[in-house]
Amino acid sequence: MDAQGSVRIEMLRRKLLLALLAVAVACAWLRPLDDLAGAQAQAGFKRAVASFATARALNAVISVVQGTEFSVQPLGVGVTLTPGQMLDPLNDLVERFSDLMLAASVAFGVQLLLIEVGMHWGMSLALTLVAFAWAWPYLKRKRPPALLTRVLVALLLVRFIVPAAGMASDVVYRGFMQAQYAAGQQGIEQASQAIGALAPAPADSAADKKWWQIDKHIQQLGDTIDKTVEHAIRLIVVFLLQTLILPLLVFWILLRSGRMLTAAGN
């Protein structure tokens, strides 16, 4: 490539970088991303709270059913069975699941707070002033001070990382995880009803309960436990992706972009 071509490429790169910086400053004031990200974070917060409430309700039902006892007399010998004890491992899982849903609710709440902080006019003003101070020597083909470049990158990250992470998380959720969440949430609610229905009435603990009825009861309980574990794990995966993995991925991408900006400025 000749010298003239290199100059043209360098000029195009500078114009593109300045255009992107101008768009960032405009977005800081006009807040098109913040309003969308705030609405999506609010929706995620409501989903997490709903899942937390469902988990606590299921935990309460399990605690009641765990005391289930059936008295049978096969061959004239009295035997007392406690199939509700099968729910001990599930109860432990549900308690941890509810803790994770509480943590997810807190994560969405923190996200909403950070969006509000980023939307403050002082943050937008600081970004605007630093952007103009950085762009002025850059327009004159001079190297902006390294400290100023780092401050600009830091302000861009602080201002846009939370809305960008929220937008990316919501896009992935709507495209790939919405059906998973709906199925998991519905499954947990149905499991709570199914397990509650397996609790015997006072008369059912008497000796008139036949052994084959007990066997059917235990089989239904085992099937419900298996399905509940599957639904709980599905919801855990959805919220971990939304509140941890995807935000970290967006942060890494923006951090790499910031480093590229720093290299361009130098």
LOSE-624364 format. One record per residue: residue in one letter; x, y, z of N, C-alpha, C in turn; residue number from 1. Coordinates in steps of 0.05 Angstrom, whole numbers. Layout:
# LOSE-624364
resn,n_u,n_v,n_w,ca_u,ca_v,ca_w,c_u,c_v,c_w,resi
a,X,Y,Z,X,Y,Z,X,Y,Z,NUM
...
# end
This chain:
# LOSE-624364
resn,n_u,n_v,n_w,ca_u,ca_v,ca_w,c_u,c_v,c_w,resi
m,17,-24,0,0,0,0,18,25,0,1
d,12,44,-17,28,69,-19,22,87,4,2
a,38,109,6,35,128,28,9,142,27,3
q,-1,148,3,-26,163,0,-49,146,10,4
g,-48,120,4,-69,102,14,-69,99,44,5
s,-46,99,56,-44,97,85,-55,122,98,6
v,-50,145,86,-61,170,97,-91,170,96,7
r,-102,160,74,-132,159,71,-144,141,92,8
i,-131,118,96,-142,99,116,-140,112,144,9
e,-118,126,150,-115,138,176,-136,160,180,10
m,-142,176,159,-162,196,161,-190,184,165,11
l,-196,163,150,-221,149,153,-225,138,182,12
r,-203,127,192,-204,116,219,-209,138,240,13
r,-196,161,236,-200,183,254,-229,194,253,14
k,-239,196,229,-267,206,226,-287,187,239,15
l,-282,161,235,-300,141,246,-299,142,277,16
l,-275,145,288,-272,146,317,-286,171,328,17
l,-282,193,315,-295,218,325,-326,216,322,18
a,-335,203,301,-364,200,297,-376,182,319,19
l,-361,161,326,-371,143,348,-371,158,374,20
l,-351,175,379,-350,190,403,-373,210,405,21
a,-379,223,382,-402,241,381,-428,227,386,22
v,-431,203,376,-455,187,381,-457,180,410,23
a,-435,173,423,-435,167,451,-443,190,468,24
v,-433,214,462,-440,238,477,-470,244,473,25
a,-480,241,449,-508,246,444,-526,226,459,26
c,-518,201,459,-533,181,474,-532,186,504,27
a,-510,198,514,-509,204,542,-530,224,551,28
w,-536,243,533,-557,263,539,-585,254,531,29
l,-588,242,508,-614,234,498,-625,209,512,30
r,-607,192,522,-614,169,538,-632,149,524,31
p,-627,142,499,-644,122,486,-640,94,498,32
l,-615,88,506,-609,62,517,-618,59,545,33
d,-617,81,560,-623,79,589,-652,73,594,34
d,-670,86,579,-699,81,583,-706,51,576,35
l,-694,41,554,-700,13,547,-687,-6,567,36
a,-662,0,575,-649,-18,594,-663,-17,621,37
g,-673,7,629,-687,9,654,-713,-8,654,38
a,-728,-6,632,-753,-22,630,-747,-52,630,39
q,-725,-60,617,-719,-88,616,-708,-98,643,40
a,-693,-81,657,-684,-89,684,-707,-91,703,41
q,-727,-73,700,-750,-75,717,-766,-101,712,42
a,-768,-108,686,-781,-133,680,-766,-157,691,43
g,-740,-157,689,-723,-178,700,-726,-180,730,44
f,-727,-156,743,-731,-156,772,-758,-169,780,45
k,-779,-163,765,-805,-175,771,-805,-205,767,46
r,-791,-214,746,-789,-243,742,-774,-257,765,47
a,-752,-244,773,-736,-256,795,-752,-257,821,48
v,-767,-235,827,-783,-235,851,-806,-256,850,49
a,-818,-259,826,-839,-279,823,-827,-307,827,50
s,-804,-312,817,-792,-339,820,-784,-343,850,51
f,-775,-322,863,-768,-324,892,-793,-331,908,52
a,-815,-317,902,-840,-322,917,-850,-350,912,53
t,-848,-359,887,-856,-387,881,-839,-407,895,54
a,-813,-402,897,-795,-420,911,-802,-421,940,55
r,-807,-398,952,-814,-399,981,-840,-413,986,56
a,-860,-410,968,-885,-424,970,-881,-454,968,57
l,-864,-462,949,-858,-491,946,-844,-501,971,58
n,-826,-486,982,-812,-494,1006,-831,-498,1029,59
a,-851,-481,1031,-871,-484,1053,-888,-509,1049,60
v,-895,-515,1024,-911,-539,1018,-895,-564,1025,61
i,-869,-564,1017,-852,-587,1022,-850,-592,1052,62
s,-847,-570,1068,-845,-573,1097,-870,-587,1109,63
v,-893,-581,1097,-918,-593,1107,-919,-623,1099,64
v,-912,-628,1074,-915,-655,1063,-893,-674,1075,65
q,-871,-663,1084,-850,-679,1095,-859,-695,1120,66
g,-880,-685,1133,-890,-699,1157,-911,-720,1150,67
t,-914,-726,1124,-934,-745,1116,-928,-773,1127,68
e,-948,-786,1138,-946,-813,1148,-970,-829,1139,69
f,-965,-854,1131,-987,-873,1124,-984,-898,1141,70
s,-1006,-907,1151,-1006,-932,1167,-1020,-953,1151,71
v,-1006,-975,1147,-1017,-998,1132,-1012,-1023,1148,72
q,-1028,-1044,1142,-1026,-1070,1156,-1024,-1093,1137,73
p,-1001,-1095,1123,-998,-1118,1105,-995,-1143,1122,74
l,-1011,-1163,1115,-1011,-1189,1129,-1016,-1186,1159,75
g,-1031,-1166,1166,-1038,-1162,1194,-1017,-1149,1210,76
v,-995,-1140,1198,-973,-1127,1213,-975,-1097,1208,77
g,-977,-1081,1229,-978,-1052,1226,-952,-1040,1218,78
v,-952,-1024,1197,-928,-1011,1187,-934,-981,1182,79
t,-916,-964,1191,-920,-935,1186,-899,-926,1166,80
l,-908,-914,1144,-890,-905,1123,-890,-874,1122,81
t,-866,-863,1116,-863,-834,1115,-852,-826,1088,82
p,-868,-828,1066,-858,-821,1040,-850,-792,1037,83
g,-860,-775,1055,-853,-747,1053,-823,-742,1057,84
q,-809,-761,1070,-780,-757,1074,-765,-758,1048,85
m,-778,-768,1026,-765,-767,1000,-759,-738,991,86
l,-773,-719,1003,-771,-692,995,-747,-677,1008,87
d,-732,-691,1025,-710,-677,1038,-689,-666,1018,88
p,-680,-681,998,-661,-670,979,-673,-647,963,89
l,-698,-650,955,-712,-629,940,-715,-604,957,90
n,-720,-607,983,-723,-584,1000,-697,-569,1002,91
d,-674,-583,1003,-648,-569,1003,-644,-554,978,92
l,-651,-566,955,-647,-553,929,-665,-528,927,93
v,-690,-530,936,-708,-508,934,-699,-485,952,94
e,-687,-491,975,-677,-469,992,-654,-455,979,95
r,-636,-470,966,-614,-457,951,-624,-442,926,96
f,-645,-453,914,-657,-440,891,-669,-414,899,97
s,-683,-413,922,-695,-388,931,-674,-367,938,98
d,-651,-377,949,-629,-358,954,-618,-346,928,99
l,-616,-362,908,-606,-352,882,-626,-333,869,100
m,-652,-338,872,-672,-320,862,-672,-294,877,101
l,-666,-295,903,-663,-270,918,-639,-254,909,102
a,-617,-269,904,-593,-256,894,-598,-243,866,103
a,-613,-257,849,-620,-247,823,-637,-221,825,104
s,-655,-221,844,-672,-198,849,-655,-174,857,105
v,-636,-179,875,-617,-158,884,-600,-148,861,106
a,-591,-167,844,-575,-159,821,-590,-141,802,107
f,-615,-147,796,-631,-130,779,-637,-103,793,108
g,-640,-104,820,-644,-79,834,-620,-61,833,109
v,-596,-73,836,-571,-57,833,-568,-46,805,110
q,-576,-62,785,-575,-53,758,-592,-29,753,111
l,-616,-29,765,-634,-6,763,-622,19,776,112
l,-609,15,799,-597,37,813,-573,49,797,113
l,-557,32,786,-534,41,770,-543,55,745,114
i,-565,47,733,-576,61,710,-584,89,718,115
e,-597,91,741,-605,118,750,-581,136,755,116
v,-559,124,766,-535,139,771,-523,149,745,117
g,-522,130,725,-510,137,700,-526,158,685,118
m,-552,160,690,-569,179,676,-567,207,688,119
h,-553,210,710,-551,237,722,-537,256,704,120
w,-546,281,704,-535,300,685,-506,306,690,121
g,-497,303,715,-469,307,721,-451,288,707,122
m,-460,263,705,-444,243,690,-442,249,661,123
s,-465,258,649,-465,265,621,-448,290,615,124
l,-449,309,634,-433,333,631,-404,327,632,125
a,-396,310,651,-367,302,654,-358,288,628,126
l,-374,270,618,-367,256,594,-364,275,570,127
t,-382,294,568,-381,313,546,-356,330,547,128
l,-350,341,570,-326,358,573,-300,342,567,129
v,-298,318,577,-274,302,573,-272,294,543,130
a,-295,288,531,-296,280,503,-286,303,485,131
f,-295,328,491,-286,351,475,-256,357,480,132
a,-248,354,505,-219,358,511,-202,338,497,133
w,-212,313,494,-196,292,481,-197,296,451,134
a,-220,304,440,-223,306,411,-208,330,399,135
w,-204,351,415,-191,376,404,-163,370,394,136
p,-145,359,409,-119,353,398,-120,331,377,137
y,-139,313,380,-141,291,360,-149,302,333,138
l,-166,323,332,-173,335,307,-149,348,294,139
k,-130,358,310,-106,371,299,-83,351,294,140
r,-91,325,295,-72,304,290,-49,304,311,141
k,-56,312,335,-38,310,357,-46,287,375,142
r,-28,277,391,-34,255,408,-47,266,434,143
p,-71,257,441,-84,266,466,-67,255,489,144
p,-67,269,512,-53,259,535,-63,232,544,145
a,-45,214,551,-52,187,558,-72,186,582,146
l,-67,204,601,-85,205,624,-113,213,616,147
l,-116,232,597,-142,241,588,-156,218,573,148
t,-141,203,558,-152,180,544,-163,159,563,149
r,-148,154,584,-157,135,604,-183,145,619,150
v,-183,170,625,-207,182,638,-231,180,619,151
l,-227,185,593,-249,183,574,-260,155,573,152
v,-242,136,571,-250,107,569,-265,99,595,153
a,-255,108,618,-268,101,643,-296,113,644,154
l,-300,138,636,-326,151,636,-345,136,617,155
l,-335,129,593,-352,114,574,-361,88,586,156
l,-343,74,599,-351,48,612,-371,52,634,157
v,-366,72,651,-384,77,673,-412,85,663,158
r,-412,101,642,-437,112,632,-454,91,617,159
f,-440,73,602,-455,56,583,-454,26,589,160
i,-437,17,608,-434,-11,611,-459,-25,622,161
v,-472,-11,641,-496,-23,652,-520,-24,632,162
p,-526,-1,618,-547,-3,598,-540,-23,576,163
a,-515,-24,567,-507,-42,546,-510,-71,555,164
a,-501,-77,580,-504,-104,590,-534,-112,593,165
g,-550,-93,602,-579,-98,604,-592,-103,578,166
m,-585,-87,557,-596,-91,531,-588,-118,519,167
a,-562,-125,521,-552,-150,510,-565,-174,525,168
s,-568,-171,551,-580,-193,566,-609,-197,558,169
d,-623,-175,554,-652,-177,547,-655,-188,518,170
v,-637,-180,500,-639,-191,473,-635,-221,473,171
v,-616,-231,488,-611,-259,490,-634,-273,504,172
y,-645,-260,525,-668,-272,539,-692,-275,521,173
r,-698,-254,506,-722,-256,489,-718,-275,465,174
g,-693,-277,456,-688,-295,434,-685,-324,441,175
f,-674,-330,465,-668,-358,471,-678,-368,498,176
m,-684,-350,517,-689,-360,544,-718,-354,554,177
q,-733,-339,539,-760,-332,548,-777,-357,551,178
a,-776,-375,532,-792,-399,533,-782,-417,556,179
q,-755,-418,560,-744,-433,582,-754,-423,610,180
y,-754,-396,612,-763,-385,637,-793,-391,642,181
a,-809,-387,621,-838,-392,624,-844,-421,632,182
a,-830,-440,619,-834,-468,625,-824,-475,653,183
g,-801,-463,661,-791,-469,687,-809,-457,709,184
q,-817,-433,705,-834,-420,725,-861,-434,728,185
q,-873,-441,706,-898,-456,707,-895,-483,719,186
g,-872,-496,713,-866,-522,725,-864,-521,755,187
i,-850,-501,766,-847,-498,794,-874,-493,808,188
e,-891,-477,795,-918,-471,806,-935,-497,806,189
q,-933,-512,785,-949,-537,783,-938,-558,803,190
a,-912,-558,807,-900,-576,826,-910,-570,854,191
s,-912,-544,861,-922,-537,887,-950,-547,892,192
q,-967,-544,871,-994,-554,873,-995,-585,875,193
a,-978,-598,859,-978,-627,858,-969,-639,884,194
i,-947,-627,895,-937,-637,921,-957,-632,943,195
g,-970,-608,943,-990,-602,962,-1014,-621,961,196
a,-1021,-630,937,-1043,-649,934,-1037,-677,944,197
l,-1011,-683,947,-1003,-709,957,-1004,-711,987,198
a,-1007,-688,1001,-1010,-689,1030,-1036,-702,1037,199
p,-1036,-721,1055,-1061,-736,1061,-1080,-720,1079,200
a,-1105,-725,1076,-1125,-714,1095,-1122,-729,1121,201
p,-1132,-718,1143,-1129,-731,1169,-1138,-760,1168,202
a,-1159,-767,1154,-1169,-794,1154,-1150,-812,1138,203
d,-1134,-801,1120,-1117,-818,1103,-1094,-831,1119,204
s,-1087,-821,1142,-1065,-832,1157,-1073,-857,1173,205
a,-1098,-864,1171,-1108,-887,1185,-1101,-913,1170,206
a,-1108,-935,1181,-1099,-961,1171,-1115,-969,1146,207
d,-1135,-953,1138,-1151,-961,1115,-1137,-954,1089,208
k,-1113,-943,1089,-1098,-937,1065,-1086,-963,1056,209
k,-1092,-971,1031,-1082,-996,1020,-1053,-993,1011,210
w,-1039,-1015,1011,-1010,-1014,1005,-1006,-1005,976,211
w,-1024,-1014,958,-1020,-1006,930,-1026,-976,926,212
q,-1043,-965,943,-1048,-937,942,-1023,-921,951,213
i,-1010,-932,972,-985,-920,981,-963,-922,959,214
d,-962,-944,945,-942,-947,924,-947,-927,902,215
k,-972,-922,895,-978,-902,874,-971,-874,884,216
h,-977,-869,909,-970,-843,921,-940,-838,919,217
i,-924,-858,927,-895,-854,926,-885,-850,898,218
q,-897,-865,879,-888,-862,851,-895,-834,840,219
q,-918,-824,847,-925,-797,838,-907,-776,851,220
l,-900,-780,876,-882,-762,890,-855,-762,877,221
g,-845,-786,870,-818,-787,857,-818,-774,830,222
d,-840,-777,814,-841,-764,788,-842,-734,791,223
t,-857,-724,811,-859,-695,816,-832,-684,824,224
i,-817,-698,841,-791,-689,849,-772,-687,826,225
d,-772,-706,808,-754,-705,784,-760,-681,767,226
k,-786,-676,762,-794,-654,745,-787,-627,759,227
t,-790,-626,785,-785,-601,799,-755,-594,798,228
v,-738,-614,801,-709,-610,800,-702,-599,772,229
e,-714,-611,751,-708,-602,724,-717,-572,720,230
h,-740,-565,730,-750,-538,726,-733,-518,742,231
a,-725,-526,766,-708,-508,783,-681,-503,770,232
i,-669,-524,759,-643,-520,746,-646,-503,721,233
r,-668,-506,707,-673,-490,683,-674,-460,690,234
l,-688,-454,712,-690,-426,720,-664,-415,731,235
i,-648,-432,744,-622,-423,754,-604,-416,731,236
v,-605,-432,710,-588,-426,686,-597,-399,673,237
v,-623,-395,671,-633,-370,659,-623,-346,674,238
f,-626,-346,700,-619,-322,716,-589,-319,719,239
l,-574,-341,719,-544,-338,720,-534,-325,694,240
l,-546,-333,671,-538,-321,646,-545,-291,646,241
q,-569,-284,656,-577,-257,655,-563,-238,674,242
t,-557,-248,697,-546,-230,718,-516,-233,722,243
l,-503,-253,710,-474,-257,715,-459,-261,689,244
i,-465,-281,674,-448,-289,651,-449,-268,629,245
l,-473,-261,620,-476,-241,599,-465,-214,607,246
p,-471,-203,631,-459,-178,638,-429,-178,638,247
l,-417,-200,647,-388,-202,647,-377,-203,618,248
l,-392,-217,600,-384,-217,572,-385,-190,560,249
v,-406,-175,565,-409,-148,554,-387,-130,566,250
f,-381,-133,592,-359,-117,604,-333,-123,590,251
w,-327,-148,584,-302,-155,571,-301,-143,543,252
i,-323,-144,528,-323,-133,501,-319,-102,502,253
l,-332,-89,521,-329,-60,523,-301,-53,533,254
l,-290,-69,551,-263,-64,560,-243,-67,537,255
r,-247,-87,520,-229,-90,497,-232,-67,478,256
s,-257,-57,475,-261,-34,457,-248,-9,469,257
g,-249,-7,496,-235,16,508,-205,15,504,258
r,-194,-9,505,-165,-11,501,-158,-4,472,259
m,-176,-12,453,-171,-4,425,-172,26,422,260
l,-191,39,436,-193,68,436,-168,81,447,261
t,-158,70,469,-133,80,481,-110,77,462,262
a,-108,54,448,-87,50,429,-89,70,405,263
a,-114,75,397,-118,94,375,-110,122,384,264
g,-116,129,409,-109,155,418,-79,159,421,265
n,-64,137,425,-36,139,428,-22,136,401,266
# end
